[in-house]
Amino acid sequence: MKNFVLQVGCILLATFSHGAQADPSYPGQPITLLVPFSVGGDTDMFARNLTRHIGKYLPGSSFVVENRPGASGSVAAHSVSRAKPDGYTLLLGRLATNVIQPAGDARTPYRWNDFTALGILEFDPLICVVDPASPHKDPRELMAAVRARPGSLKYGTAGPGTLNNFAVQYWLSLSGLKPEAAEAVHFNGSPEMLKALQERQIQFFCGVAAAVMPQIKSGAVHPLFTTASGRLPELPQIRTASEVGLRDMGRMITWSAVMGPPGLPPQVVVKWKEALAGLAQDPEWIKETERMGGQPAILAIKEPAKFIQDQHLLYERLLSTLALRK
């Protein structure tokens, strides 16, 4: 906690001190952005949307996007937590990787505050889906089938510490069912889960809107509900969790963040704060984020470190309630 307080102090000093000046030599070489999940998934899409547009506001920058999946995203996150604090190795942070995984598994080799939080990019609701051929087109019908045949229905996740696993566990709990009432099958990301659903290896999953919206639009999957606070502009026909009687499922919403190792120089932090402030107003980035089902959040979250701390406290409570810690 001491290191966390010092880190936040450095960020606030760099952001608000009139004397803080961005280092004119940064970035003087390509920046590696580690993505904790596989190519083509929602996290990968948000990372590439960032690197396509941030260069307008971070002069001289170029990026190498490196997908490094594994252990529910902790392989990439651990690498960044130990990286040289020079601003050239960053992480596309996610709720699952940076909050749920360390909170739920004591074996995770980093803690939620072992990073410099540069900015929250967007909020991303989930959409829970089934195969179009499924007889369960309503969430209540699906839970009734789970109750009738405990352990026989399978759902997909991107790993034990990911939000789509946590969301189904929470859904089961809200429905009065035990965690083992449905069987979790873990994959490397949303593309594999979608394929497994279509091949009927699994019966349902809750995926980030960015990953499943194209398949919903094409009719390849059938939506049950979304955890968004309101109807999605791109898919207004999908009911919200509140509308299907699962109001508390609205908590199940993820986000993306730009994260660096601890101890980033204040000058680098200033550069990124300025760049993200510009990106927040970029119409192309906003349009693409919303097209993927995300809600731009840079301007909404003024203190990213405080936001992540609050998320940590929330999921600590939820994990204790569901007894999902390892």
SULUR-V317588 format. One record per residue. N is the residue number from 0. SS is DSSP state (@ for helix, = for strand, . for the rest). PSI is psi in radians with two decimals (none if undefined). Layout:
BEGIN
n = <N/N>
ss = <SS/SS>
psi = <PSI/PSI>
END
This chain:
BEGIN
n = <0/1/2/3/4/5/6/7/8/9/10/11/12/13/14/15/16/17/18/19/20/21/22/23/24/25/26/27/28/29/30/31/32/33/34/35/36/37/38/39/40/41/42/43/44/45/46/47/48/49/50/51/52/53/54/55/56/57/58/59/60/61/62/63/64/65/66/67/68/69/70/71/72/73/74/75/76/77/78/79/80/81/82/83/84/85/86/87/88/89/90/91/92/93/94/95/96/97/98/99/100/101/102/103/104/105/106/107/108/109/110/111/112/113/114/115/116/117/118/119/120/121/122/123/124/125/126/127/128/129/130/131/132/133/134/135/136/137/138/139/140/141/142/143/144/145/146/147/148/149/150/151/152/153/154/155/156/157/158/159/160/161/162/163/164/165/166/167/168/169/170/171/172/173/174/175/176/177/178/179/180/181/182/183/184/185/186/187/188/189/190/191/192/193/194/195/196/197/198/199/200/201/202/203/204/205/206/207/208/209/210/211/212/213/214/215/216/217/218/219/220/221/222/223/224/225/226/227/228/229/230/231/232/233/234/235/236/237/238/239/240/241/242/243/244/245/246/247/248/249/250/251/252/253/254/255/256/257/258/259/260/261/262/263/264/265/266/267/268/269/270/271/272/273/274/275/276/277/278/279/280/281/282/283/284/285/286/287/288/289/290/291/292/293/294/295/296/297/298/299/300/301/302/303/304/305/306/307/308/309/310/311/312/313/314/315/316/317/318/319/320/321/322/323/324/325>
ss = <./@/@/@/@/@/@/@/@/@/@/@/@/@/@/@/././././././././././././././=/=/=/=/=/././././././@/@/@/@/@/@/@/@/@/@/@/@/@/@/@/././././././=/=/=/=/=/./././@/@/@/@/@/@/@/@/@/@/@/./././././././=/=/=/=/=/=/@/@/@/@/@/@/@/@/@/@/././././././././././=/=/=/=/=/=/=/=/=/=/=/=/=/=/=/=/=/./././././././@/@/@/@/@/@/@/@/@/@/./././././=/=/=/=/./././././@/@/@/@/@/@/@/@/@/@/@/@/././././@/@/@/./=/=/=/=/./././@/@/@/@/@/@/@/@/@/./././././=/=/=/=/=/@/@/@/@/@/@/@/@/@/@/././=/=/=/=/=/=/./././././=/././=/././././=/./@/@/@/././@/@/@/@/@/./=/=/=/=/=/=/=/=/=/././././@/@/@/@/@/@/@/@/@/@/@/@/@/@/./././@/@/@/@/@/@/@/@/@/././=/=/=/./././././././@/@/@/@/@/@/@/@/@/@/@/@/@/@/@/@/@/@/@/./././.>
psi = <-0.61/-0.80/-0.64/-0.77/-0.75/-0.70/-0.82/-0.68/-0.74/-0.73/-0.81/-0.68/-0.77/-0.60/-0.66/-0.23/2.27/-0.40/-0.14/2.22/2.38/2.47/2.03/-0.30/-0.17/2.31/2.27/0.06/2.90/2.48/2.22/2.12/1.91/2.30/2.14/0.03/3.09/2.86/2.39/-0.22/3.09/-0.70/-0.73/-0.72/-0.74/-0.61/-0.77/-0.52/-0.68/-0.89/-0.40/-0.47/-0.41/-0.42/-0.41/-0.43/-0.01/1.37/2.40/0.01/2.59/2.71/2.53/1.97/2.06/1.96/2.15/1.27/2.85/2.43/0.86/0.57/-0.12/-0.34/-0.88/-0.77/-0.72/-0.70/-0.75/-0.64/-0.40/0.02/2.79/2.27/1.18/0.00/0.07/-0.05/1.96/2.95/2.40/1.61/2.64/2.74/-0.84/-0.77/-0.75/-0.27/-1.02/-0.78/-0.92/-0.49/-0.60/-0.26/1.89/-0.27/-0.18/2.26/0.36/2.84/2.93/-0.46/0.37/0.56/2.84/2.02/1.98/-0.51/2.57/2.17/-0.94/2.79/2.50/1.86/2.83/2.71/2.16/2.30/2.77/2.98/2.50/-0.45/-0.05/2.46/-0.09/1.51/0.00/2.43/-0.58/-0.70/-0.70/-0.80/-0.54/-0.65/-0.68/-0.74/-0.64/-0.52/1.23/2.28/-0.06/-0.47/2.50/2.55/2.68/2.57/2.88/0.26/2.79/-0.59/0.25/2.77/-0.62/-0.46/-0.81/-0.71/-0.78/-0.69/-0.71/-0.71/-0.79/-0.76/-0.79/-0.44/0.10/0.41/2.71/2.76/-0.58/0.08/-0.51/2.59/2.23/2.36/2.13/2.40/3.04/-0.18/-3.10/-0.71/-0.72/-0.66/-0.74/-0.74/-0.75/-0.63/-0.79/-0.50/0.05/0.51/-0.46/2.84/-0.37/2.87/2.86/1.95/2.71/2.43/-0.70/-0.57/-0.52/-0.22/-0.77/-0.67/-0.57/-0.77/-0.60/-0.18/0.13/-0.43/2.79/2.18/2.49/-0.84/2.91/2.64/0.12/2.71/-0.36/3.08/2.45/2.26/-0.61/-0.45/1.18/-0.22/-0.26/2.21/2.66/2.89/-0.70/-0.68/-0.41/0.24/0.35/0.95/-0.71/-0.27/-0.23/-0.29/-0.41/1.39/2.33/-3.06/2.85/2.61/2.65/2.09/2.52/3.03/2.86/2.61/0.39/2.43/2.46/-0.58/-0.67/-0.70/-0.76/-0.79/-0.77/-0.66/-0.76/-0.74/-0.74/-0.58/-0.66/-0.75/-0.62/-0.41/0.01/2.03/-0.57/-0.75/-0.76/-0.82/-0.78/-0.69/-0.81/-0.60/-0.58/0.03/0.07/2.83/1.94/2.34/0.04/-0.81/-0.47/-0.54/1.71/-0.51/1.51/-0.63/-0.71/-0.69/-0.79/-0.63/-0.77/-0.69/-0.71/-0.80/-0.70/-0.87/-0.42/-0.78/-0.80/-0.70/-0.65/-0.71/-0.74/-0.10/0.85/0.04/2.65/none>
END
